[in-house]
Amino acid sequence: MHIDILTVLPELLESPLRHSILKRAQEKGLLSVKIHQLRKWAVNEYGQVDDYQYGGGAGMVIMCEPLAKAIEELSAAAPYDEIIYLTPDGERFSQKMANALSLKQRLLLICGHYKGIDQRIRDHLVTREISIGDYVLSGGELPAAVLVDAVGRLLPGVLNDETSALTDSYQDNLLAPPVYTRPADFRGWKVPDVLLSGDPKKIEEWRYEQALIRTKQKRPDLLKEEE
């Protein structure tokens, strides 16, 4: 998979994309992520990519011209499966969405900043708009990092144990069950006996039951979605 990211603040993305699982994914050649400074397509020699909004109001807006030029130039290499704009008023990002995006080959992520981007880019060039939650951040860089991490870890071969992703929270609309490791008894706090039983069937039944209990307690809305 290849992901291009357009941003006015590439520095915000450098650390999240160069460590841990994403680093290994790129070193294995399973994921390619390239960050592009939008000012490369600025409208003048001063690097301008934003301007005041028509109709007045506080905050600057990223202009049509630099975004259109960037999208067209990057698309010339090969078409994108999705051109995604990260925005608070987009559709809510979910595990189901991450699963679907992990099957794509080429994605372009646009990081908004200031008051966002000119609506005409959203109307004519963006194919999908995604929000990571009902709150506003300073820009789309952190949401882009979240999306790349959530999608990248699902690519075959990225995780050492590929079944690990299948037991994450939100797969099958359930939260993950409790997990334990050694020692079996710490300060009198004991690991449930079933996990020490060595009986795979009983362990799976216990995990499913615990996942269901945890979901009912913490996120009952997930069970309603399933219905």
C-alpha positions, -999 to +999 in steps of 0.1 A: +000+000+000+011+035-008-001+066+011+006+102+002-001+130+028-005+167+019+002+190+048+016+225+057+032+210+088+051+178+078+071+179+111+040+169+130+039+136+111+075+126+112+077+109+146+044+089+145+053+074+111+089+065+119+086+042+149+072+009+161+048-010+139+046+016+111+084+017+109+086-021+105+058-020+079+078+004+058+111-014+063+094-046+051+081-028+020+045-035+029+037+001+034+050+033+017+041+067+032+053+099+017+047+133+033+044+163+010+048+199+020+018+217+004+039+249+001+057+232-028+026+242-048+023+277-033+007+305-053+037+328-050+074+329-040+064+336-004+050+301+000+014+313+003-012+285+004-040+302+024-061+334+022-090+352+039-124+337+035-151+353+014-179+369+034-156+378+063-149+360+095-120+349+116-095+324+103-077+316+070-087+290+044-064+268+024-067+279-012-080+259-042-050+264-065-022+248-044-044+219-034-057+213-070-022+214-084-008+191-057-036+165-062-033+166-100+005+162-099+004+134-074-024+116-092-005+117-125+018+089-112-012+066-106-048+071-097-058+070-061-084+046-047-095+074-023-086+111-018-094+116+018-099+149+036-095+148+074-121+170+089-142+172+121-174+171+100-165+140+081-179+105+087-167+090+120-137+068+116-142+032+127-126-002+128-149-013+100-136+017+079-100+009+087-106-027+075-120-015+042-093+010+036-066-016+043-077-034+011-069-003-010-036+002-029-032+040-030-046+067-007-041+104-006-047+122+027-053+159+029-046+176+062-067+207+067-054+236+088-066+270+099-104+271+091-101+242+066-099+240+028-118+257+001-152+239-004-146+235-041-118+210-035-142+190-013-169+192-039-148+182-069-117+163-059-121+148-025-137+113-026-141+108+012-142+129+043-132+113+076-133+125+112-116+107+141-141+122+167-165+149+176-139+175+185-117+200+168-079+198+165-055+224+152-051+205+119-055+172+101-020+159+108-028+140+140-059+125+125-039+115+094-014+097+117-042+079+135-057+067+102-023+055+088-016+036+121-050+020+122-049+010+085-012+001+083-013-024+111-039-044+093-018-051+062-009-087+059+026-094+072+029-062+093+021-077+127+042-107+137+010-125+147-016-116+121-044-130+143-036-102+168-055-076+148-086-099+145-090-099+183-087-061+188-115-040+202-143-031+177-137-062+156-172-078+154-185-048+174-171-060+207-145-046+230-114-068+236-116-090+267-092-085+297-056-097+292-031-110+318+006-120+319+031-133+345+031-137+374-001-156+379-004-141+414+007-106+421+000-092+456-029-116+458-044-104+426-048-136+406-052-145+370-085-162+363-081-200+366-096-206+331-066-189+315-042-213+333-063-243+324-047-250+290-082-257+275-084-236+243-122-241+240-129-229+275-105-200+271-122-188+239-156-191+255-144-171+285-129-144+263-161-141+243-182-138+275-158-112+289-158-092+257-196-092+257-198-082+294-172-054+289-191-041+258-224-041+276-208-021+305-187+003+286-201+006+250-237-007+249-242+013+217-220-011+198-244-039+205-273-018+193-254-012+161-251-049+156-288-054+160 
